[in-house]
Amino acid sequence: MNPPSRTDFVSLTLTGQGSGIYNNNKQWRRQSCWRKWKLLSRLQRNLILFTVALMLVCGIATNPSVTEHFRGKSSKTMEFFSLPLPCLFLQKQKRAAHKRGPPGLQNRLQKKGNVSDTQVEKEEGEKLEAVRDAFRHAWKGYKEFAWGKDELRPMSKSYGEWFGLGLTLIDALDTMWILNLKKEFEEAKTWVSTELSFDKDVDVNLFESTIRILGGLLSTYHLTGDTLFLDKAKDIGTRLMPAFNTPSKIPYSDVNIGKGTAHPPRWTSDSTVAEVTSIQLEFRELSRLTQDTRYQAAVDEVMQKVHKLEGKQDGLVPMFINTNSGQFTHLGMFTLGARADSYYEYLLKQWIQGGKKETALLEDYLQALEGVKKNLLKKSSPNRLTFVGELSHGRFSPKMDHLVCFLPGTLALGAHHGLPAEHMELAKQLMETCYQMYAQMETGLSPEIVHFNMHEGSIGDVDVKLADRHNLLRPETVESLFYLYRFTKDRKYRDWGWEILQNFNKYTKVSTGGYTSINNVRDPEYPSPRDKMESFFLGETLKYFYLLFSDDPELLSLDKYVFNTEAHPLPIWPTAQ
């Protein structure tokens, strides 16, 4: 803050005939200027001369043509010492203002406790409170119409069951803790303590119950230190273990947690590659906490088998694997979307979780990224957006699932942990693309799948087929925005997230409570609600919004935690382990 300006002045006493008071007679006007100058004291004359000289030099020094002339002929050091101090101060202020840029930008960047910082903090607080409000509204609908059930149907004010295990409630536990919604958290904790039982004759999906239930319970235990959640995690983890009792040790997709039996889907003996390779973070952590090695041994064996399998292309894996033979099936089809996406994510995150010691995981991850760049990475037309397509028996398709938008965040996370800087550059390019998948839609919300135009002369970069226009309240883009903002502090990522949150509120919020997925992101007049709020909207999407809008780097530090694919934070193991 600059000190207040001070006005210096010189008092002149002009002595004339008569009373000395100014009058307008001709004789006074004809008095000699030289005589008046001589009447001044030596000090007064020196002060006037100095003032005139100073004004003259400042006028010359601040003239643009003169300063440009001297900049071209003299060094910065000579320029510094050649100007009087007041002029130097003015020039330094001008140059500093030029370097800082527009006042609005500088206000956002400064962190010195001034007025602009207060405004920045206010805006941050408003955004964080907006996320809490969104959660409270979603929770209101769940509590009133679906308490203890898997999913809320907000339009019909009812619920849907998948496993019958309170999926939304468990998925949201750590989100409530992170958002400091302690009242809602205590309500949910009471239900877990008194109502949640896994002793049920029900089939559950191994992958979904691992990432949502086991992952949610483990992360809540770490955040709260309450052993209630660890005990429940051990219970469900043990009940899921029969899935690994297969001829190949590649787990079945479904487990009856009451009977202790497991089986593949009715229509095939295959499991998807993403499902069997995206349960490792959770089971490994369960072994570390319980000192029971069988959980980690089971999932590590899966990774070791996949590591050695034939059928990959430049590190890319097919989408299916047979539980009897342990071999890839449907060869020649490669995607980073559904059925394969989190395989790549968990290669990196297991390496980070384990203290960066398991080199086979890192090698597979780096090789896969080279395969992506070689086979799947293309540019759209006309704006040359970088996107990740799919490959089917050598034929490229410009199809990209919204699920692929996990990749910018994963790339940025790898770069943060010491992988090549070019990974961050690719992350930024893909982040722009994922944002455009929202921005180019009439509702400002992304469809489930897009197809990119690659032909010269195309009017728009993105096409969306009728069957792909739905939005399920997915988190992947917001997740990557969080990583990119956390690592770069570029405010555009936060601004993009704010736009997306506002559009969720505008087109998916249900007045009586809850949010609904929609059928048509291209119709802002009637986006056609689907009457379903996925559990991951509370477990992932709103959590990542909150982390995106927080400027606290220690709020789930990415040097201390790694997030599972359902946004449940698990600790990075101490190096000694």
N, C-alpha and C positions, 0 to 999 in steps of 0.2 A: 504494500500500500504506500503510495507516494505521499510525502508530507505536504501540507497545504502550502500554496504559493505565497510568497511574500513580496510586497510592493516596495521597492526602494525609490526614494525621491530626494531631490535637492531643493532646498528653500532659497529662493532668490529675493533679495530686497532691493528694489529699484528706487533710488532717491531722486525725486525731481523737485521742481519749483513749487512753492506753495505748500500745501498740506501733504503732498506726496500721494494723494488719492488720484487714480486714473481719471482724466477728463479728456474730452475729444477736441481740445482746441488746436489750432494749426501750429502754434509754436511748439507744443509738446510732441506732435507727430514729426516735426522737423529736427528733433534733437539727434545728435550724432550717435550712431550705434557704437562707434569706437569709444565715446565718452562713457556710455553705459557699461561697456566691457571693462573699462579701466576702473570703474567704481567697484567691481567685484573683487573679492579677496582672492589670493592665489589658490587656496583650496577649492573655492567655488569654480574658478576657471579650469582647474585640472579635472575636476569631476565632470564638467560639461564636455571637455575635449575627449575624455575617456569614453563617455557614453556615446558620443557621435561616432568615434572610431569603432567601438564595439558593434554598433548597429550596422555600420558599413561592412565590416568583415563578415558578420552573420548573414547579411543580405547576399554577399557574394558567395559565401560557402554553401548556402542552401539553394542557390540557383541551380536547376537541373543540368543546364548545359555546362556550367563551370565544374560541377562535381564530376560529371562524366569525363570531362577533359582531364581532370587531375587523377581520376581512378585509372585512366589508361596510361599515365606516365609515372605514377609514383606507387610505391609499395604501401601495404596497409599499415605498416609500422610508421612510415614517414607521415602518412595521413593522420594517424593517431596523434602524433606530437605536433603537427603543423597547425591544428585548430585551437582556438581559445576554448577553455573548458565549457562555457555555456553552449557554444555551438556544437562541440563534440557530444555533449549530452543529448541535444536535439537529434543529431544524426544517429546516435546509437539507439535512441528510442524508435526512430523510424525504421531502422534496419531490424531491430528486434520485433517490431510489429509485423514487418514483412515476413520474417521467418516463422512467426507464430501462426500466420494465416488469419482467416476471418475470425472475428471475436467469438462466434458461436462454437467454432471448432476448438478454439483455445479454452473456452469455458469447460468443454467436455474433457479436455486433456489434463487441466490443472488439478492438482491434489494438494493444495496448500491451506485448506481451511478457510477460503474466502467465500464471498457470496455465491459465486458460480458453482463452487463445490457443494454448497448447501442445496442448490437447485438440482445438481446431478444426483445427490443422495436422495432428494425428495422424489425425483423421477424413478430412481431405482426402487425406493420403498413402495411407490404406487404400483409398479409392475409386479413386485413380489406379492403385494396385497391382492392384486387382481388374480394371481394364480391361486392364492388361498381362497378367494371368493369363488373361483371356478370349482375348486375342490369341494368347498362347503356345499355348493349347489348340487354337484354330482352326488355327494354323500347324503344330502337331504332326500333325494329321490331313492337312493339305495336303501336308506334306513326306513323310509316310510313304506316302500312297496316291495322290497326284495331282501329284507334283513336276513343274513345267514345263508342266503342262496348264492348261486354261482354268478348270475348276471342280472342286471336290471333291464327291464323292457319299459323305457320311460314313457312312450306314447300311450301304451295300454295300461300303464300303472300296474305292471305285473312283473314276473321274473321268469328266467329260463334256467334250467339245470343242465349241467354237462357231467360233472362228477358228483355233485351233491356234497361239496366240501367247503362251501363258502369262499369260492375262488376270488371274487372281487375283494372281499374283506381281507384275506391273507395277502393278496397282491398289493394292497394299499397300506399295509401296516407301516413299513419303513417310510413311505411317502408322508404319512401323517406325522411321524416323528421328525423328519427333516423339515417339514413345513411348520413345525412347532404347534401343531393342532392337538394339544395334549388331551383336551376333553374328548374329542372324537377317538383318539388313540386309546384312551382308557375304556371307552365303551367297547371297542373292538377287542381289546385285550381280555375283558371280562367274558366275551363270547368265546374266545379261543380257550380260555381256562375252563369254562363250564359246559360248553356245547360242542366243541370240535372233537370229533372222534374219527379215527381212520379204520376202526374195526367195522367195516361195512362190506357187504357183498356187492362190490361195484367195480366195473372195469374202468381204469384210468389210462390215459396216454402217458407213457413213460417220459417223453420229452416235455410235454406241457406241464405235467405235475412236478417235474424236477425243477424247471426254470421258474415256475410261478410259486409253487407251494414250498418245496425244499429251499429254493433260493430265497424266497421271501422270509421264511422263518430263520434261516441262518443270518441274513443281513440284519433282521430286527434284533436277534440276540446280540450281535456285535455292537449295534448302536445303543442298546439299552442295558446290556449286561444281565438281563433277566433270563434265568435258566429255564423258565417255562417254555420259551421258544426253542431252545436247544433240545430239550426233551421231546418236543413235538417234531423237530427236524429229524432227530434220530429215529423216531417211530416211523415216520413216512419213508425215510431213506431205507430202513430195513425192509419195509413192506414192498418196496420197489425192486429189491434185489433179484427176485425170481425171474425178472426179464432177461437176465444174463445167462440163464440156464438153456443155452441153445447149442447145437452141434458145433457151431463156429465161434461161439462166444460173442458174436455180434448180436446185440439184444433185440428181443421182440418189441413191437411197438406198443403193446397193451398188456396191462397187469391187473389182475383181480386182487386188490389189496386186502380183501377179507379172507379169501381162500388161499392166497399164496401161490397162484398159478399165473402163467403168462402165455400169450399167443400172438401170432401175427394178425393183420387184418384178414377178414373173411375172404377177400378177393385175391390175396397174394401172399407169398412168403417173404416178400421184400420189406425192408425198412428204408426210410429215406436217409441219405448220407448226413444231412444236416441234423436230423434227430439223434442219431447214434453218436455223433461227434460234438454235440453241444450240451452235454450233461456233465462234462468233466470238471469244470470249475467247482460245481456244487458237491459232487461226491468226493473230490480230493479234499475240499475243505472239511467235509464231514469226518473224514478219516483223521485229519490233523487235530480236530477238536476232541474226538472221542478216543483217539489212539487205537482205533480199530482199522487195520490196514486193508480189509477186504473191499471196502467201498472204492478206494483209490485203485487197488489192484485191478478191479473189474473194468473201470473206465480207461485206465492206462493201457490195458491189453487191447482194447478197441483201437486206440490211436496207433499202437505199434503195428497192428495188422493193416490198417488203412495206409500207413506210411510205406509199407512194402508192396502194396497191391499194384498189379498191372492194370492198364486201362485208363490211366491218366493221360492228359495231353498238356505238356509244358507246365505241369503242376496243378492243372485244373482237374477236378474230379467229376465223374458222372453223378447223377441225382439219386440213384438207387443202389442198394447193396443187399445181397441175399443172406438171410439168417441161417440157412442150412449150409451153403457152400462157402460163405464168407467172401464171395467175389462180387465185383461191381456188375450191375445189369444195366440194360438200356444204354449200351456203350455209344460213344460218339455225340452225346448231348451234354452241353456245358452251359451253365448259367451261374450268375451270382445272386439270382433271385430265389424264389421259393424252392425248398428241398435241398438247397446247397449253401445258402448264404452264410449261416452262422458257423459252418465248418471253418471258413477262412478267418472269421472273427475270433474263434476260440483257439486257433493255432497261435496267434499273437498273444492273446490274453492268458493262456496257460503258461507261455514262456515268461510273461511278466509276473504272473502269480507266483511261480516257483523260483523267483529270484534270478531269472535270465540264465539258467544253467542248462536247460534241456535243449541242446542245439538242434536236435532233429526237428523239433517243432518250429524253430526259427527258420531252418533251411526250407521246410515245406512251405512256410508262409512266403518267404522271399521268392521262391521258385514260382509259386502260384501268382504272385503279383507280376512277375515277368510274363507269365502265361496270359494274364489279363491284358497287359499292354500289347502283346503280340497278336492275340486272337480276338479280343472283345472290345477294345477301346477304339472309338471312332469319333468323328466330328459331324455335327448336324449342319443343315443349311436352312436359312441363310446366315445365322448368327454364330455358327461354328461353336456350338456348345459341345463340350466333351461328355460323352456318355458311354455306358457299358452295355453292350448288347448281348446276344446269345449265339451259340454255335450249335448247329444240328447236322452231323455227318458232313462237316466241311462247309456247310452253307451258313452264311451270317444272316442274322435277323436283327433289325434295329429296335427290338423290343426291350424295354427296361421296366422292371417292377419297382414300385415305390420301396419295397424291401431293400433294394440295392443301395438306397440312400444311407444305410449304415456305414458304407465304405469310406466316405470322406472322414468321418469321425475316427474310424479304425486306422486309416492312414496317418492322420494327425497324431493319434496316440502313439503309433510306432515311431514317428519322427521325434516325438517328445522323449521317447525312451532310447534314443540314440541311433535309430535307423536313418538311411540317407535322406538328406534335405529335400530331394526331389519328390519324396513321398508327400511332403507337406504341400508342394506346389501342385501336385495332382489332386490332393485333397481340396484345395481351394477351387480348382477348376470344376470338380465334380459337385462341390457345394453350390456353386453358381447354378449348375444344371438342376439340381434338386430344388432349389428355390424357384427356378423358372417353371418347374412342373406345377407349382402353386400359382405363381404370378400370372401365368398365361391362361389360367382357367377363369371363367366368369365369376365364380364364387370365391376365388382366391384360395381354393383348397385343391390339393392334388388328387388325381384319380389313382386307382390301384395299379394300373398299368398304362404306359404310354408307348407310342411308336415314334421314333425320330425320323424326320425327313433328311435324306442324304443327297437328293437330286438338286443340281444347280437350278436356280430359278424358283425354288419352293417359296411360298408366301410365308408360311410359319414353320417353326422348328418342330412342333409337336402335333401329332394326331392322336386322337383317343377314340377307340372303338366303342360302340354302344354298350357292349357287355363289360367294359372296363372302367366305366365312369363313376363307380362307387368310391366312397371314402369311408374307411373303417376307424377313423380317429387314431391312425397309426403314429408311432413315435419317431421313426427312423430319421426323418429330416431334422426334427427338433433336437434329437440326440446328437447329430453331427454338428448342428449349430452350436450346441453347448461346448463340444470339444474345440471347435475352431475359435470360438470367442475366448475360451479359457486359455488357449495357447497363444493367440495373436493379439487379443484385446481390440480387435477391429470392430467398431460399434455397428457396422452394417449387419453383422450376424445377429446381433441383439435386435436391431430394427426389423430385420426379416422375421425373426421369431415373434415379435410383437404384432406384426401384421397377421401372422398365421393364427395367433391366439385370438385376436379380434374377430377373425373370420370364423373360427370355431364357435365363438360366442354368438355371432350373427346368424349362422346357418345351421348349427347343430344343437344349440341349447334349447332345452324343453322347459317351458315356464313352470311346470309343477315339480320340477326337480330332475336332474340328470341331463346327459347329453346323448344324442343318438347318431349312429352312423347314417349316411345318406346314400341314395342311389345315383344321383346325377349332379356332379360338380359343375356341369356346364349350364345348369338352369337355375339362376339365382332367384327366379320367381317361385319356383316349386322344386327344391332339390330332392324331394321324395324321401322322407325319413324311413329308415329300415326298422325302427323300433328295437334297437339293441345297443347297449353300452358295453363295449368290451372291457374286461377287467384291466387290460393293459393301458387304458386311458388314464386310470388312476395310478396304476403301478409304474408306468413308464412316461407317458406323454406329459402329464402335469408335473411330474418330478423333474424331467429334463427342462421344462419351461422355467421352473423355479431356480434350478442351478444355472441356467443361462442368464437369468436376470440378477443373480447374486454376484457381487464383486469380491466375495470372501474366498480367496484361494485355498483356505484351509477347510472350507465346507466340502468334505469328502475329497481331500487332496488326491490328485491323480498320481502322486508319488507314494501314496499309502493304500489306496483302494483300486480295485479293478471291478468294473460292473459286469454282471452276467448279462445274457442277452435279453433279460426281462428287467433290466435297469436296477437290479438288486446289488448293492455294493458289498464286496467281500475283500478282506484285507490281503495285501501283498505280503507274502510270507517273509519273516526275518531272514536275512542273508545266511545266517548260520544254518538254516534248515535246508 
